[in-house]
Amino acid sequence: MKASSKPAVKRTAVQKDKLSAAGLLGKWILTIVMLVIAVEMIIPFIWMISTSFKKASDVFNYPVQWIPATFDFKHHINVWSGSDSFITYYLNSLKVTLIPVILAAFLSSLAAYSFAKLEYKGRDAFFLLYISMMMVPNQILFVPKFIMFDWMGIYNTHWALILPQCFSVFGVFLMRQFFVSFPNELIQAAKVDGANHFYIWWKIMLPLAKPVIASFMILDFTWNWNDYENPLIFLNSQKLYTIPLGLNKFVLESNIDYNGMMAAASASIIPIIIVFLLGQRYVVEGVTSSGIKG
């Protein structure tokens, strides 16, 4: 029996070694693939930044000159000081981005707490109906929203962009998944001490949900900042334009000024870079902690 068991042990060890080698090879292949994708995605970004500082005659030099021979800042200066100053577009974008992000985080956390911890008839059915709106393409709602905004008198105002973005189905879903994983015993203990639901939500749930809320606000900021379709449809006045519309206008009127285009595009991504650098750890931590629970 002992003699027959040794070959079996050896076979098991060999199989484990093969599996570990295969797993290591798979990780290396995945790492290489992800590295190639990352390089492919970052090359246009580097070219954009580099071109914004080049002279017009150096834009299409071959081989590609990744570092400009001489840095020309006039294109960036023109973007900020020209007749169509990006300062106006920046202020408009900050207005229609920050207000909805803050309100959406507040309202989504309230709704998520209700769906996760309050007991009432039809709660789960209503939640499923609510999140099913995530499957409705935004383009389908353009005509109804256009009619409604015109009736409300907010067409061609920033309120046409702010109000719809204050309510986020994704935000409710993300935060609800986190709140569901929260122990009910702690909530019951708080109720015994005389705490009401608003106090529990404000003093207990929100502090623990900071990573989820922060990750949602970062993602929502990016979506709102880059939104092109809604401003295009609901804004007519140039003084109300946001960054995406300002970029489009600049491209149409730049007379193939590639340096100016790249300088404008580089200026437009500064807030997004800052936001992600400051809160990138919250994106991974928040989505992970809420996405795998509930």
N, C-alpha and C positions, 0 to 999 in steps of 0.2 A: 504493500500500500504506500509506503514511504517513497519507494523508488518510482512508482507510477505518478505520484503527486508532484515530483520535481519537474518533469517536462511540462506539466500543466502550468506550474508557477512561472517557468521560463517563458512559455507562450504568452501568458498574461502580461508579463513584464515587457516582452517584445511588442505586443499589441499596444500597451500604454505608451511605449516610446514612439511607435509609429503615429499614434493619435496626437501626442504632444508635438511631434515634428510637423505633422500636417497642420495642427492649430497654429504653430509658430509661422509656418509658411503662409498660411491664410492671412495672418496679421500683417506680415510683411507686404503681401500683395495689396491688401486693403490700404495700408499706409502709403504705398507708392501711388496707388490710384488716387487717393485723396490729395496727395501732394501734387500730382499732375493737374487735378481739377483746381486746386488752390492757385497754382502758378498761372493756369489758363485764365482764371478770374481776375487775378491781380495785375496781369500784364496790361490790359486796357486802362486800368486805373493809373498805373505808373506812366503810361504814355500820355494820358490826359494831363496829369500834373506837369510832366516834362514839357509838353507842347505849349502849355499856358505861359511858360517862361522863355520860349524860343522866339527867334525872329521869324517872320513869315517865310523867308527863303529857306529856312532850315526844317520846316515841318515835315516834308516828304523826302528828306535826304536818305540815301541808301548806301551803306547799311544804316539801320536806325540809330540815331544819336540819343541814347537814353538820358544822358546828362548834357544839358545845353552848354555850348562852348562859352557863351556869354548869357547871363540872366537878364532878361528884359522884363521889367515890372510894369511897363506902360499898359499892357492889356488888363492886368488886375486893377490898375488905377482907373482905367476907362470904365470898367464894370461898375465901380463904386461911385464914380464922379460924373458919369455921362448923363445925358438928358433923361435916360430911363434908368435912374439910379436903382441899384438892387436894394438899397436901404428900405425903400417903400415896400418892395416885395417881401423883404425879410420881416418887416414889422407886421405885414398882413398875414404872412405864414405863421409867425409866432402866435398871433392872436387866434387864428382859426385852428391852431394845433394845441396850444397849451390849455386853453379853456375846456375844450372837449375831453382832453386826456384826464384832467383833474376831476371833472364832473363824472366822466365815465367810470373812473376808478371808484369814486364814492358811491354812485348808484349801483354799479355792478356788484360791489361788496355787500350792499344791503340786500339786493335781490338774491345773491348767492347764499347768504345766511338764511334767508327765508326758505329757499328751496332745500337747503341742507339740514336745518335744525328745527324749523317750525313744523308742527303737525296740523294739517288741515286737509279736508276732503279734496281729492283731485290734484294734490300737489305734484305727484310724479307725472301724471298725464299732462298737466299744464307745462311742466318743465320740458318734457319731450316735444310738445307742440312748439314751445318757445325756441329750443335749440334747432328745431327743424328749419327755422328761418335762415340758418347758416347755409343751407343748400339752395337758397333762392339767389340767383345772380343779381348783382346790384343793378345791372343794366335794365332789368325788368321794371324796377321801381322808378326809373327816371321820369317817365310821363306822369304817373300819379303824384310824385313829389313836385314836379313842375306845376301841375294844376293846383295842388294844395298850397305851395309857397306863394303862388300868384294870388290866391284867394286870401291868404293870411297877410299879404302885403310885405313879405320879406324876400321876394325874388329880387335878385341883383343887390343883395346885402350879404354881409358875412354871416348873418344868422341862418341863412339857408345852408351854410356849411357847418355851423357850430351845432345847431339843435339836433340833427340826425345822428351826429357822431357822439353825442352825450350818452347814447344808449348802445351798449355793445353786447351782442349775444355771445361772442367769444369770451369776453371778460367775465360774464356771468358763469359760463361753463367752466372756465379755468379756475375761478375762485371757489365755485361750488364743489369741484372735485377735491380741493384742499380742505374745505370746511367739513365735508363728509367724513374725512379721516380723523377729525378732531374728536377726542373721547367725550361721550355724552355725560360721563360721571362728573367731569369738571364743571359742565354747565349746570347740572343738577345741584352740585355743591354751591355754586354761585347763587342759584335761586333760593336755596335754603338760607343763605346769608342776606336775602332780601333784594338781590339784584334783578332788574328787569331785563328784557331782551335787548333793549337799546344799550344798556350799560355793558352787558355781556359782549355784544358786538363791538363796542367802542373800546373797552378796556381789556378784553381778553382775546377776542378773535383777531382784530386788526393788528395788534403788535406781533402776534405769531405768524400772521400772513404777509408780513412785509416783503419777503422774497417774491412771493407770487404776485402781489400788487405791483411791486417794482418792475418785475419782468413784463407784466401786462402793460404798464405805462410806457415802457421803453418800446415795445412792439407797436403799441397804438400811436406813439409819437412818430415812429417811422412811417406807418401807413398814412397818417394824416398829413405829414409833411410832404410825402411824395404823391399825394392824391392829385391826379390831373383831370379826370373825367368830371367830377362834381363841380370844381371851379369853372371848367370850360362850359358847362351847361347852365349853371345857375348864376354866373357873373358876366355882366356885359361891360361894366365900367372899368377902364384900364387902371384907375386909381385903386381899385379893389383887388387887383391881380395878386395871386400868390406866386411863389417861386417857380413852380412848374409852368404856369402860364407866362411868367416873365421870361423864362428860358426859351420857350417856344417863340415868343415875340422877338427875342434877341436873335435867334437863329434865322428867322424869316427876314429880318432886316439887316443882318450882318454882312450881306454881300460876299458870302463864302469867306468870312474871316475866321479861319479855323483856330487861330490863337485866341481870339476873343471868345469864341464858343467854349473852348476848353477852360479859359479863365472863369467864365460865368458858371460852367458846370462844376469846377473845383470849388468856387465860392458857395455853391448851393448845398454841398454835402458837409460843410463844416459842422453844423449843429448835430447831424446824425453821427458823425465820427466822435464828437465830444460825448454825446449821450451814451454811445456804446462803450467807449473807453471807460467811462465812469461807472457804468452799470452792467457790464457784460457778465459778471459772475452771477448777477441776479437772474439773468435770462435763463441760463442753464439750470441753476438751483430751483428757480420758481417753476419752470415748465416740468422739470423732472419730479419735483415733490408733489405736483398736482396731477400730472398726466398719468401716473402709474397707480393712482389710488382711486377709491370710490367705486 
